[in-house]
Amino acid sequence: MSNELAMKVIQWQADGSVGISSATMASIALGLKKPFYGSYFSPPSDPSDLTRCMKLVKAIPEIRDHFPVIAEICPNFAPILAHWDELISMVKREWAAGDSAPETYARMKQLLGEG
């Protein structure tokens, strides 16, 4: 585990909102065997969760380097990570339009096999 990455994660935790899915990403990137927030690893389940993940990657871009290991350790996260740029573009567009991001939500459910 990189001390520099650990310090960035601590700063991100202090500055922003943390959810189970963003904590999953940060915890796995740090090499932890369980999440530091919540009791299980989980992908984002809605656009708000996705937005917390997006803010994590924006704050700590090197988290993206850990996408393969995140997908390996939390296989349910794999389809979200495989379509990351698509989903982030969708959610940004919908939030900017003042929507609750229904298209992003539908696409996430499709990718997660729930819709």
PLY file of the C-alpha trace (Angstrom):
ply
format ascii 1.0
element vertex 115
property float x
property float y
property float z
element edge 114
property int vertex1
property int vertex2
end_header
0.00 0.00 0.00
1.29 3.40 -0.95
1.51 5.89 1.89
0.81 8.66 -0.62
-2.38 6.93 -1.79
-3.42 6.26 1.80
-3.01 9.95 2.67
-5.06 10.96 -0.37
-7.83 8.54 0.64
-7.85 9.92 4.19
-8.12 13.47 2.81
-10.92 12.42 0.42
-12.81 10.79 3.31
-12.55 13.98 5.32
-13.62 16.27 2.47
-16.40 14.43 0.69
-19.31 12.10 0.98
-18.40 8.45 1.18
-20.68 5.59 0.25
-20.23 1.84 0.18
-19.31 1.75 -3.52
-16.75 4.57 -3.38
-15.32 3.06 -0.18
-15.13 -0.27 -2.03
-12.99 1.35 -4.72
-10.71 3.13 -2.25
-10.40 0.14 0.08
-9.45 -2.26 -2.70
-6.99 0.27 -4.15
-5.36 0.39 -0.73
-5.13 -3.40 -0.64
-7.58 -3.83 2.22
-9.43 -7.14 2.55
-12.61 -5.46 3.77
-14.03 -1.96 3.32
-13.32 0.81 5.78
-16.95 1.95 5.37
-19.80 -0.51 5.43
-19.48 -4.25 5.91
-19.13 -5.51 2.33
-17.74 -4.58 -1.07
-20.40 -3.36 -3.51
-20.72 -1.55 -6.84
-22.80 1.63 -7.12
-26.51 0.89 -7.16
-27.80 4.25 -8.39
-26.61 7.54 -9.93
-25.91 9.07 -6.51
-23.57 6.18 -5.67
-21.97 6.49 -9.10
-21.45 10.21 -8.53
-19.63 9.52 -5.24
-17.39 7.08 -7.14
-16.85 9.67 -9.87
-15.84 12.27 -7.27
-13.38 9.79 -5.75
-11.73 9.17 -9.13
-11.68 12.91 -9.82
-10.03 13.59 -6.43
-7.61 10.64 -6.73
-7.13 9.85 -10.45
-4.77 6.96 -9.73
-7.74 5.00 -8.36
-8.47 4.33 -12.03
-5.21 2.34 -12.23
-6.81 -0.06 -9.74
-9.96 -0.74 -11.83
-8.73 -4.24 -12.87
-8.15 -5.36 -9.27
-11.44 -3.78 -8.14
-13.22 -5.77 -10.86
-11.39 -8.94 -9.81
-12.09 -8.61 -6.08
-15.65 -7.30 -6.52
-16.88 -8.95 -9.76
-20.22 -7.13 -9.55
-18.27 -3.90 -10.07
-16.71 -5.13 -13.35
-19.52 -4.07 -15.74
-19.66 -0.60 -14.20
-15.90 -0.17 -14.58
-15.96 -1.57 -18.13
-18.47 1.15 -19.06
-17.06 3.84 -16.78
-16.61 6.63 -19.35
-20.06 6.00 -20.84
-21.75 6.10 -17.43
-19.85 9.16 -16.24
-20.75 11.06 -19.43
-24.40 10.07 -19.01
-24.67 11.04 -15.37
-22.88 14.37 -15.90
-25.21 15.22 -18.80
-28.32 14.28 -16.84
-27.29 16.10 -13.65
-26.43 19.20 -15.73
-29.93 19.09 -17.25
-31.43 18.97 -13.77
-32.62 15.38 -14.15
-32.50 12.67 -11.53
-30.44 10.67 -14.06
-33.08 8.09 -15.10
-31.12 7.04 -18.22
-27.98 6.46 -16.17
-29.98 4.50 -13.60
-31.54 2.30 -16.30
-28.14 1.67 -17.92
-26.57 0.81 -14.55
-29.39 -1.66 -13.81
-28.90 -3.20 -17.26
-25.15 -3.57 -16.72
-25.68 -5.02 -13.25
-28.18 -7.54 -14.65
-31.02 -6.03 -12.66
-33.06 -4.43 -15.39
0 1
1 2
2 3
3 4
4 5
5 6
6 7
7 8
8 9
9 10
10 11
11 12
12 13
13 14
14 15
15 16
16 17
17 18
18 19
19 20
20 21
21 22
22 23
23 24
24 25
25 26
26 27
27 28
28 29
29 30
30 31
31 32
32 33
33 34
34 35
35 36
36 37
37 38
38 39
39 40
40 41
41 42
42 43
43 44
44 45
45 46
46 47
47 48
48 49
49 50
50 51
51 52
52 53
53 54
54 55
55 56
56 57
57 58
58 59
59 60
60 61
61 62
62 63
63 64
64 65
65 66
66 67
67 68
68 69
69 70
70 71
71 72
72 73
73 74
74 75
75 76
76 77
77 78
78 79
79 80
80 81
81 82
82 83
83 84
84 85
85 86
86 87
87 88
88 89
89 90
90 91
91 92
92 93
93 94
94 95
95 96
96 97
97 98
98 99
99 100
100 101
101 102
102 103
103 104
104 105
105 106
106 107
107 108
108 109
109 110
110 111
111 112
112 113
113 114
